[in-house]
Amino acid sequence: MALTVTVLGSSGTSAGADNDCSGFLVRSPTTTLMLDAGPGTFSNLQRHVSPVELDALLITHAHPDHWLDLPMIRNALRYVFRVGGVPLYTTQQTLDYAEQVTSEGGLGETFVPHVITHGSELQIGDLAVRCSRTDHPVETLAVRIDHDGRSFAYTSDTGPGWSLAELGQGIDLAISEATYLEGSEDAAPVHLSARQAGKLARAAGVARLVVSHVLPTGSPAAAAAEAADAYGAPVEVAEPHRTFDV
């Protein structure tokens, strides 16, 4: 099995009727990583792997649509599967918030927490991970994951003051937020419009672009079309349970 990314949820800000919040399952032949854990993603994860197969979790930032299933994952691992010592990589703020809502021993007995920040480089199994702080109100980390000559990038949440180019060249697959359509981004400059997502991906030389984090009141198809116009090539949508080969 090559490097793959499965969408566990991709709705922006809140869940929609048929799409949960942000979360992705990244797998290589020997490593299984959960990337973000928005509400609803843990249930979706179990359609693809058992929770005991998780080698690590990485949460990109402290906004609740990206991490609120973490206490539920902790409960399942601790009380249902009797598993402990799972590495958890995230920002200090996310750890602080998660500890506040996790009772009876906190995160520590289930997870081994590691604080990550801008410039952090990690080796998670056979996955090489690099972090870059984005243009977002709280400390938010985009990530690049490399395995066996292939590269995947995930923007998490960002405004236009950050670029995929910060993660380097040679990105084979990028999942980029595209919260708004053109004309709406000025009202909330902490996110990208679909056109901005396409433009930034093109400037970074991304080989294949997938849009995510569209608001539940928005149209993923319209976002993909707008992004494609700026990107100069077809753009795909991060549909729940779809698996992308990197």
N, C-alpha and C positions, 0 to 999 in steps of 0.2 A: 504494500500500500504506500503510495506517495503521500506528500503533504496535502491534507484536505481541510476544508473549513465548512462546517455545517451551521446553518442559521437556526438558533433557538428562539429568537425573537428580534425584531428590528423596528418596532414602533417608537417614534420619538416622543419624549416627555411623559406620555402615559400609554397604556395598552389600548389597542383598538378591539373591535369585536372579534376579529380573526387573527390578531397579531399581538404577541406579548412584547414586553420591553426588551432592551438590548441584551444580547448574549450570544456567544458563539462557541462551538466545539471545534478545537484545533487538534488534529490527529496526524501522527506520523506512524511508521511501523512499530515504534516502541514507546511512544509518549502520547498521553491524552491530557489536554489542557482545556479548562473552561475559562474563556475570556469574557469577562463581565457576567453579571448574574442579576439582571433586572427581574422584576416581578413576573412570574410565570415561566421563567427559563428552566428552573430545576425540574418541573414536571416534564417539559419538552425534552430535556436532556435524557431522561430515562426511556424515551422512545428510541434512543440510539446507543447508549451505553449504560451499564450499571454504575451507580455512584462510587462503588468500590474500585472502579477502574481509573478514577481520576488521579493523575500523578501530581497535579497542582491546580490552583486557581489564580487568576490574575484579574484584578479589578482596577479599572482605569481611573476612576474618580468617585467623589463622595456624593454626587447627585443620585437621589434614590432610584431613578429609573435604570440605574446601572449596577446596583448592588443589593437591593432589598431582599433578594432571595438568599443571601448569605446566611442569615440566622436559621433559615429553614434547612439549608444544606448542612449546617452544623448540627441541627437536631437529628437529621436523618443519619448522618455519619456516626454520631455519638450514641444515640439510643436505639436505632434500628439496625444498623450494620456493624456497630461496635468497632469503628475504625478511628484511628487517631494519627497524629503526626503528619497531616497533609500540608505541604507547603502552600502558603497564601502570600501572594505578592500584591501590595497595594500602597496607596499613599497613606501618610500618617493620619490625615483627617478622616479617611475612610475607616481606618482601624479604630480610631477614637469613637466614631459614630456607632460602628458595629458592636464594640464592647458595651456601649451604653444600653443597647437593646437586647443583649444576650445575657441571660441570667445563669446562675448555677455553674460557676467556673469560667464563664466567658468563653472567648475563642480558643484560649491557650491549650486546653486539653484535647481539642480536636485538630486544630491547625497549628502550624509553626509559622507565625507571622514574620514577614520580611518587608521592611519599608523600602519602597522604590521611589525614585524621583527623576528629574531630567538628567539624561546621560547614563542612567543605570543600564548595565549590560548583564544579562543573566544567561545561565545555561540550565535549561529545564529539560532533563533527559537529553534527547538528541536535537532539541530546538534551541537555537541561538536567538535571544530576544534583546532588542534595543529599544529604549524609551526616549521620547521627546515630548517636552511640555508644549501643549497647544495654546491657542488663544481662546481661553474660556475663564469664567469668573473664579472658579476654584481650581486648585492644582489638578490638571487633567493630563493624562499621558497617552499619546498615540504610541503604537508599538509596531515594530517590524520584527517578523519572525522568519528566520532562515533555516532551511533544512535541505541538505543534499543538492545544493546549487539552485534551489528555488526559494522565492521570497514572497511573503505575504505582508501587507501593511493594513492597519486598521486605524482610522483617524480618531476614533472615539468622538467626542464633541469638540468643536472648534469654530471660531470665527475666521475671517479671511486673513487675519494677521499671522497665520501659521501656514506652512506649506508642506505637502508630502515630500518635497525635495529635501526637507530637514532629515528625512530617514534614509537619504542616499539614493543612488541610481540603481537600476536593475530590478525594480519591483514588478513581479510577474502578475500579481493580483492585489488590488486595493479595494477595500470596503470603506467607502467614504460617507460621512453624514451628508444629507441633502435635505435639511429640515423644511426649507421653504422653496417656493418658486420665485423667479426673478421679480423684483419689485417689492417683496415683503421683507427682504433681509435688513433694510435700514431700520426697521422697527425693532429688530432683535439681532444686533450685530455679533452676538456671541455664538451664532450658528452660521452655517453656509446655506446659500441657495443652491439649487441643483446646478445652475449655470456656473457658479463659483466652483463647485465640486469638480465639474468637468474641466474647467479652465486650469485649476491647480493640478489635476491629474495629468493633463496634457503637458503642462510645463515641467512636471517631474519625470516625464517619460514612462509613465505607468503603462504596462502592456495590456491590462484588462481591468475595467472599472465596474464596480457594483455599487449602487446607491442604497443607503440605509437611513434610518432615523427620520423618515418622513412622518409628519404629524398624523394622528389617526383620522383627522378630518381632511387630510390631503390625498393626493393621487400618486401612488408610486409609479404608475405608468407615465404620467405627465412629468414627474421628476426625472425619470430615465430618459425621456425624449428631450427635455431641456438640457440635461447634462450631456447627452450625446451630441447635441448641436455644438456645444463648446469644446467637447473632447475630440470631435472629429472622427468618431467611430461608434459602433453600437455600445450601449451601456445596459447592464443587467440590473435586476432588482433583487435585494436580499429577502427572498420569500421564505417564510418559516419552513423549516425542515429541508430546505434545499441544500445540497452539498456541492461545493465547488472544488474541483481539482486545481491546485496551484501550479 
